[in-house]
Amino acid sequence: MSYKIRKVEYFYCSVVDQPGEAYKLLAKLEQGGINLLAFTAIPVGPDRTQLTLFPEISSKLINEARNSAFSLDGPHPALLVQGDDELGALADIHQILFEAKVNVYASSGVTDSKGSFGYLLYVRPEEFERATAVLKI
């Protein structure tokens, strides 16, 4: 199986749950030259949405937040897996972590329908170094 795993950092921020709020933030990041490796948005109450930002360069995101006065929670560690979309690719990674007794408490992934996938793995901070060691990162 062909895939690459790397350590990434992510940050949370919260916006009002109304049309255009994610767009405003993403447009601001684009203007600031901030490339995102991944992005998610989930509701966190009746009127708030939590945006999770995975910047390519964390310091650029932190500076933009400081200059634009939006609040960030982070950085937090995660793992980003990118590779060939082959049957069992995710099972292989989970087996390694399972055998090391590392719990994956959240994850999300996507394929590009052209033969590649991306997968985000969240492990507890106290297990992160063990996870990276067994995955040989």
N, C-alpha and C positions, 0 to 999 in steps of 0.2 A: 504494500500500500504506500502510496506516495502522498505525504502531507508534511507540512511544516507547522510547528507549534512555537509561539513566542509569547513572552510576557507583554502585557499591555496594561495601561492604566485607564480607569474610567472615572467619570465625575457625574454627579446628579445635579440637576437643577429643577426647580418647579415653576410652572407657569399656570396662569388662569386657563381653565378648560373652555376655550372659545376659539372660533375659527381664526386662523392666521397667527396664533402665538408661536407655534413651532416654526412656521415660515419666517417670522421676524428674527428669531434667534439664529436659525440656520443661515439666513441671508447675511446677518451680522458676522457670523463666523466666516462665511465665504469672502466677504469684504476684507476681513482681517487676514486672509490667506491661510485659514486653519483647515487642514484636511482631516476628515474624520475617517477612521477605519471601520467604525460601526456606530449605529444610532438606534435607540429604541425609545418608545413612548408608551407609558401605561397610566391609566387613571389611578389617582390616589385619594379619592374622595369625591364628593358631589360636584366640586367646582375647581379641582386642581389636576394637572397632569404632570407626571414626573418624566423628565427627559434624561436619558442616560447617554452621555457623550464619550466616545472612545477616540481621543485625538491621536493623530500620528506623533505630534510633538506636544507634550503636556504643558510645557512652559508657555507656549504661544496661547493656549486656551486660558491659562491662569492670567496672563497679562491682559488678554481681551476682556475677561470677566472683570478684572480690576478697573480697566479703562471704561467699560460700558456699564458698570454698576449692576451686574447681575450676579447672584449668589451661587457659588458652587460648593458642593460637598464632595471632598475627595482630595487627593487621588486614592483610589482603591485598586488592588491588584486583580487581574483576571488573566485568562489564557485565550489566545486567539489561534484557532486551527484553520489553516487554509490548505486545500489540496485537491487531488483528483477524487471525483465522486464515484467511489467504488463501493459495492455492496460490502458492508461490515466495517467501513472505515471508522465510524463512531464507536462501534462495539470494541474495536481494538484498543482505542484510547481509554474507554471506560473500564476495560478489563485490567489494564495496567494500573489505573487508579484504585480499582476495587481490591486488587491483590496487595496494594500498599496501604489499604484501609483509609484511603482519602475519599471523603464524601463530596460529591458534586451536588451542591444545594440548588443550583439553577443553571440553565443553559438555554441557548437558542441557536438555531442554525438555518441556513438557506443554501439552496443550490442555484446555479445560474442557468440551468437547462442546457449547458454546453459542455458539461463534464467536470465542473469544478464546484467546490463547496466552501462555505465559511461557517465556523462554529465557535461560539463564545462559551467558555466554561467558567463558572464561578465556584471557587472553593473557599472555605473559611480562611481568614488571615493566618490563623495558627497552623493550618495545614498547607499553606501555599509553598513554603520552601521544600517540604517533603514531596509535594506534587511535582514541582519543577525538577527535583532530583530524579524521581523515578521516570519522568518523561524525557530526561536528558536534555533539558533546556539550558 
